[in-house]
């Protein structure tokens, strides 16, 4: 019966929406144009378009929502998005999933289109990324395969973090937050312009004590991250630009509390109407397991996209090439002085056409052909139909497929230096085919409703084990959906509520809930004069973890599925604007201290029991 709960719930909300519509219009308030403007996004097709015309289902988190949340990290910002799974295995490690597959690899995270990845192990370095929350303009989330423009690892979705331009950041601001568990988060941002040249500089530090004492010798009891960044944007005319971005972070005791990585990336980009090209270089160097091993991961990417509009068609054509190399070295013990090196080449072309058959009907069809030197040729596609019932309603049907390209570690680790989780040269890519039906309805100028139903078919899912070698072992299917309601009770009180359901059947684990089946979030934001409040509630269902979230390189939990209990958490934030330059706030994460695990609690190297964090913060802009 639980499998059918989504259908009556959707029906009930659709019926209730009629009464909700009347309620909002009957309160005698002036019409608030809160939801009149449709957000513009770039992640779906790597060009700017209205959210309701994107070929994939998307969500957007704005800078104001990030600020109001009182969050100290990006993971906590994303928790309240329908369909997003966030597991805090440690204070320094938030693992992300979109509609399941919550690990470090099946979701692609980018900063301004540049991959936030350690390619040798497909680790997302979200918690030690070299940027501060105050730099973020918005976060765009693609739900479902986004691989047509991103290739492998956009398996279950894409999270694109869009940073603010120097023009948006103009001036100097200092931000600082501190609290219990030795929590600290500070940064300084300066931005300005000189003629046709815009610039910004940023630097910061963050860290905290971990929730639990070390469980094994190699773990540490706290983490820290120092980071720096800079951007130059030159505008030769009103329509084109050249930009240079550089970021660096130095982290201690992250990735399961056992790694100390340094991350550097540089991006050079040229934009003009209908065309852009970028070159991206990133490098990761880390030591881990008490400085027993080292890894050097180097990646170079070159990508371009050309977009042309002709009549009723918008056509995009792009190309992509990537060269990645990794090296593992022994620093101590019997493998001291040994090294193992591997590399891979990746080339792709993609094309997509958006056809506006009428003011109400849009067809989008695209494909990608890719050559990956360890897998040979790969191909995928995406097609969607969008029908606009009227100015305030639209329905989208999307079919997309994608693939997860195994990490270099999973394919090439021979155990010469690092004897765990051995690779397999015969490993195939995981495959996904997704079908989604979604509906957008702006009920009034004060409320909007999104409904999504999806079905995913999976092939050749990979099994990691500590001993290895890694293997393709199973197929699976999944179905579920999301309900999302955003509303404004008054011009000063807004809120949201969303519910997510997902059920997966795997050939190896059957109907075991390897991801939470039910998740519910809701919240209210209010303001009065110089004061503002934000309160949010979330419920996450129980599930059985089969893979070690705290260190996914090791793969399956050795003793078998490990139960993670359901939990309820309430967050709150109160802010006071002293004047136009200074704002103070106090925030509570897990306000009622409902101590809980979000990942595997059993075994030798596990997640921590999450507690309560209270922080006080201040932001001053010169």
N, C-alpha and C positions, 0 to 999 in steps of 0.2 A: 504493500500500500504506500510506502514512503516514496516509491518511484513516481507516484501520480500526484504528489502534493503540489507540484509546480502548477499544474493545469487549473485546479480550482482557485489557487491563490491568484493567478493571473486574471481569471474571470472576475473574482471578487474585486480586485483593484480597478479593473476597467469599469465595473458597475459603480464602485464607490467614487471614481473620478468625476462622475457626473454631479454627484452631490457636493464634492469638494469644490468643483468649479463654481456652483451656485453659492457656496459658503463664502468664498473669497470675493465674489462680486457683490455679495449682500452686506459686506461689513461697512460700506459707506466710505472707504478709504479712496484717496486719489489713486488712479492707475499707476502702478510702478512698472517701468519698462525694464524690469530686472532680466527677463529672459527673451527680450525682443531681438537682441543681437546674437547671431549665430557665430560661434568662435571660428576663427581661421586656424587651420592646422597645416603642417608640412610633412608629417611623418608617413602618412599612408602611401603617397606617391612621390615623395621628396620634392613637392612643389606646393605652393600655397593654394588652398582651396577651402570652401566652407565645410565644416564638420559634417553636415548632413549630406554632402555630395562625395564624401570619401568612400572608396570601394570597400573598406573594412570597417567593422565596428570599432569605435574609438571613444576614449574618455580623456578629459583635460583637467588638470589640477593647476589652478592659477597661483600667482605670487601672493595674492591677498589671502587665499586659503592656507597656503603654507605658513604665512606669518601668523594667522589667527590660531593655527593648531598648537603652537607652542612646542612643536616637535624639535628634537635635537639631531635628527638624522633623516635621510631620504626614505628609509624603510618605513618609519613611523608615519610619514606623510602619505605613503601609498596604501596603508592598511585599510582605509575606509572606502576604497574604490571597489565597486562590485566586480567580482570575478578575479580579484587579485589575492594571492596567498603570500603572506609574509610570515616567516618563522624566525624568531630571534633565538638562535641557538646559543649565542653569546652576546654580550653588550657590543662587542666589536664585529659581529657577524649577523646580518639580516639576509636571509635567503629568500629569493623571489620566485614565484610561480604565477602563471596566468592560466586559469582554468586547469589547475593541477600541475603535475611535473615540477614541484617546488624543489629546485636544486640550484646549483650555481651556473647551469649551462643552457637550459632550454628556452630561456628568455634572453633576447639581445637588448642590452642597455647601451645607449649612446649619449654623448654630450655634444650637442650641436652637430649631430650626424657622425661623430667619431666614436668608434667602438670602445667601450669600457670593459676590456677583456684581457685576461692573461691567457694567451692562446694555447700554451702547452697543456693546460688543464681545463680550459674553458671556465675559469673562475671569473666572476663579476666582482671587480674591486669597488663595490658601491660604498662600503663603510670607510675606505681610505682614499676615496676619489678626491682629486685636488681641486675642490671647490667648496664654497660655503652656501648655506641655504639662501642667504640674502642675495646671491648672484643669480638665482633662478627666476626666470620670467614665467615659465610654465613647464609642466610635464605632460607630454602627449603619450597616451597608451594605446597601442593597437592590440585588440583582443583577437586571437586566432593567428594563423600563419601569416607572417608578413614578409616572407622570404623573396617575393618577386623583385624587390629592390634591395634586399639585405642578404640574401643567400642563406647559408647554414646558420644555425643557432637562433634564427628568428622563428623557431619551431612552433612555439605556442604564443608568441607575441613579441612586441617591441615596446620598449620604454625609451622615449627620446626626451632628454633633459635639454630644454632650450634656455640658454643663459641670456641675461640682459645685455643690451648694447651699451657702449660707453655713454651714449646720449641718455639712456635711461638711468644710468648710475651716476650721472654728472655730479661732481662734488666729492667730498670725503665723508665717509661714515665709519664709525667704530661700533662693533657689536660684541657683546660679552654676555655669557651665561655661565652660571655655576650652581652646584647643588650637592645633594648627598651622593654617596658612592663615588666621591672625588670627581664628580662630573664637571668638566670645564669645556667651554666652546667659545673661542674668541677669534675675531678677524678684523682686518682693516681693509677698506676698499677706497680707492681713489680713481676718479675718472674725469676726463676733460677733453678739450679739443684745441688744436692749433692749426688754423686755416682749414684745409681739406682733410686733415689727419685727426681722427678720434683715437683715444687711448684709454686703457684701464689697467690698473695694477691691484692685485689682491694678495693677501697673505694671512694665514691663520693657523690655529692650533686647537686640537680637540683631543679629549681622552676621558677615561673613566675607569673605575675599579670594576672588575667582573663580578657577576652576581654570586658566584660560588668560588670557593678556594680551589686551587689546582687539583685535578684528579689523577694526573700522571706527571711524571717528573718534568717532561718537556713543556708543559703548560705554564703560563704566567698569570699573575693575579690582576693585571691591569694592562691597558693598551693606550697608545698615543699616536697622533698623526699630525705632522707639520706639513704645510703645503704653501705653494706660491703659484701665482699665475699672472699672465700679462696678455694684453690684446692690443693690436694696432689695426685700424681700418682706414684705408686711404680711399677717398672718393674723387676720382679724376673728373667726374661729371655727376649729374643728378640721378643717373640711372645705373651706374656700375660702381664696383668697389673691389679692392684688393685687401685681404685680411691676413694677419699673422697671429696665431694663437699659440701660446706655450704654457704648459702646466707641469708642475712637479710636486710629488708628495713623498715623504719619508715616514713610513709607519713602523711601529714596534708592536709585536705580539698580537697580530690579527690573523685571519684565516685559521679558525679553530684554536686561537691563542698560542700558536706554535710558529708563526712565520713573521719575518721582518722584511717587507718588500720596499724597494724604491721604485717609483713610477715616474717616467718622463714621457710627455708627448708633445709633438709640435704639428700644427696644422697650417697649411698655406692654401688659401682659397681665392678664386676669382669669380665674381658674380656680375652678370649683365642680363638684360631682359631676355628670357627664354633660354638661358644657358648658364651653367656653372661647372667649375672644375675644381677639384681639391686634391691635395697631396697630404697624407697623414703618416707620421712616424711615431711609433710608441715603443718603449723599452721598459721591461720589468726585470729587476734583479732582486732576488730574495734569498735569504738563508732560512732554514727551518729545521725542526726537530733538534733544538738546542745547538744550533750552528753545526749540525752534522753534515748537512747537504746544502748545496747552492744551486740556483736555477737562474739562467739568463734567457729571457724571452724577448725577441726582437721582431717587430712587425712593420711592414711598409705597404701602404695602400695608395693607389691612384684611381680616381673615379671622376666621371663626368656625366652630365645629363643635359640633353637638349630638348626643349619643349616648343612645339609649334601649334598655333591655333588656326584652323582653316574652316570657315563656315561653322558647321555644327560639331566639328571634331577638335579635340585636344589630344595631340600625340606626343608621347615622351619616348625618347630613345637614349639609352645610356650604356656605358662600358665601365668595367671594373677589373683591376688586377691587384693581387696581393702576394707578397713574398714573406713568409714567416719561418723563423728558425728558433730552435731552443737547444739549450745545453744544460745538462745536469752534472754536477761535480761533487766528489766526495771530499769533505773537509776534515773528517775525523774517522777513527776506527779503521777497519780492514780495507775500506774502499778509499782511504785518503789518497788524494792525488789522481784518482781515476776520473775520466770524463766520458760522457756519451752525448753525441750530437745528432740532430735530425732537422730536416727542413721540408717545406712544402710550397708549391706554387698553386695559385688560384686565379683563374681568368673567367670573366662572365660578360655577357651582353644581355640587356633586357629592353623590352618594348611594351608600351601600353597605350591603348587608345580609349578615350572617353568620348562617347557619341551622345549628343543631346538630341534625341529624336523629337522632343517637344519641350515646352516649358515644364512639363510634369514628368517626363520619362527620360532616364539616363541609363545607357548601357556602357559598361567598362569591361574591357578584355585585355589581358596582358600575359606575357610569358618571360621566362628567363632560361637561358642556356649557360651552363657553367662547366668548366673543366677544372677539376681538383686533382692534383697529381697523385694523391694516394688512393683516389676512388675512381678516377677516369671521368666520364661525362655524366652530368646531372641536368635535369630539366624539371621545370614546374610552371604552374600558371595560376591565374586568378581571374574570375569573372564575376560581375555583379550587375544586378538590375535594381534601380532605385525609382520608385514611383512616388511622386508628391501628390497626396490627396488634395492638398490645398496649401495655403500659405503656412499653416501651422502643423502639418502632419506629413510624414513620409515613411515609407516602408522599403527596406533593403533586403534583398536575398543575395547571398554571396557563396560561391564555391571556390575554395582555394586549397592548394596542396603545398607542402613544404617538406623540408628535411632537416634533420639534425646531423651535422657533420661531426664525427667523433673527434675528440681532442687529440692532439699529437701524442699526449701521454697515453691515451687509450689505444692508439694504433701502433706507436713506435717504441714505447719503453721496453727495452730488452733486459732490464735488470742488471746490466753491467755495473751500475753504480747504485741505483735505487731498487731494491729487490722486491718491493711491494707493488700490487696492482699492475701486473705485467700486461703489456700491450699485445695486439693481435693485428698483423698486417692484412689479414683476410676480413677484417671487420667491415660491415656494410653500414651505410647511413640509415638512421631511423627515418621512417616516412609517416606523414600525416596527410589525410584528406579531410577537409572540414566543410560542413554545410551549416549555414547560419541564416536565420530569419530574424530581423530586428525591426522594431517600430518606434518612431519618435513622434511624440504628441505634445505640443505646447498647449496644455489645457486652458490656461489663461495667461495673461501677462505676468502672473504671479506664480505659475506652477508649470512644470514640464515633467513628462513621464517617458522613460525608455524601457522597452521590453525586448529581450533577446532570447532566442531559443537556438541551441546548437547541437550538432551531432558530429563527432570526430571518429575517424577510423585510423588506427595505428598499425604499422607493420615493422617487423625487425627491431623491436625494442632491445636495448643493450643492457646486459647484466654485468655490473662490476663486482669483483670479489677481491679480497685482500691478496689472495694467492695468484689470481689471474690464471690463464689469460682472459681478457675481456671477450665476451661473446654476444652475438645476436641470439636471443632465446625465445621471444614471445611476440604475439600480436595482441591487440586490445581494441575495444570500442568504448566510447564515452558519450553521454548525453547530459544536457542540463540547460540552465537558463539563468537570466538575471532580470530583476525588476529594480528600477531606479526612479525615485521621486525627489525632485528638488522643488522647494516652495518658499514663498515669502508670506509670512503671517501679517506683517506690517512692513513699512518702509525700513524699519530698524531691526526686525526679527526675521531671520531666514533659517531654513533647515533643510535636512535631507534624510532620506531613509532608503536603504537598498537591501535586497535579499538575493543570495546566490545559492544555486543548487547544482551539484554535479555528481554523476554516478559513473563509475568506470568498471568495466569487466575486463580483466586480464586473463589470458590463457594460463598463466602460471599461478596467479593468486585468486582467480575466480572473482567473486563479487566483494572481496575484502575491501574495506574502505581505506585505500592507501593514501587518500587525500580527504580532508573534511568534506562531507556531503552538503552540509548546511552552514551558511554564514549569514549573519545579519548585522547591519550597521545603521546607526541613526545619530543625528546630532542637531544642535541648535546654535546659532550665532546671533548675538544681540549687541547693540551699541546704544549709548545714552550719553550725550555730551562728549567728554573726554574719555569715558570708560567704554570698554568692549569686553565681551564674554564669549567663550566658546566651550561647549561641552559635547563630548562624543561618547557613544556606547558601542561596543562590539561583542558579538557572540560568535565563537568558532566551535564547530562540532568536533567530537572525538574522531580520531582516525588511527590507523595502524601503519607506522612507518616501517618501510622495508629497506630503505637505504640511509646511510649515515649522514644526516644533514650537517652535523657538526664538522665532518671532514669527508665530503662526497668522493674524493679520490679513492677512498677505501671501499666504497660501494656498499654492498648489502650488509645489513645488520646480521652478525654471525649467528646469533641465537635464534633468528627468525623474526617475524613481525613484532614490533614493539608498540604497545598501546600508548597513545598520547591522549589524555583526557580532555574533554571539552572545557572551555573556560569563558569567563565574562570579564571584560575590562571596561572601566570608565576613565576617560581622560578629560582634563579641564584646563582652561587657561583664562586668566584675567589680565587685561592690559590697561594702562593709564597713560594717556598722552599729556605730558607735562606742558609742552609747547610744540611749536612747529618742528623743532629740532630733536627733542628728547622724548623717548617713550620707554616706559618701564613695564615689566610683566612678571607674573608668577605662573608657573605651569606645573601640573601634576600628571605624570604618566602612571597609569594603574593606580588611580586615586585611592581606592579602597584596599589596596595591597592584597589583591587576590593572587597569591603566589601560585604559579603554574608553569608547566613545561610547554614549550611550543614545538619541540623536536625530541628525538629519541632520548628517554631518561635512563635507559638500561644499557649496561655494558661498561667498557673500559675507557671509552673516549666519547663523551656524550654532551648533549646540550645542558644548559644551566636552567635552574628554576628562576623564573623572572619575578622580580619584586617591584617595589614602588620607587619612583624617582621624582623628586621635587626640585625644580630649578627656578632661580630668579635671574632675570635678564634685563639688559638695558641696551638701547640703540640710540646713538647720537649722530646726527648728520650736520656737518659744518656748512 
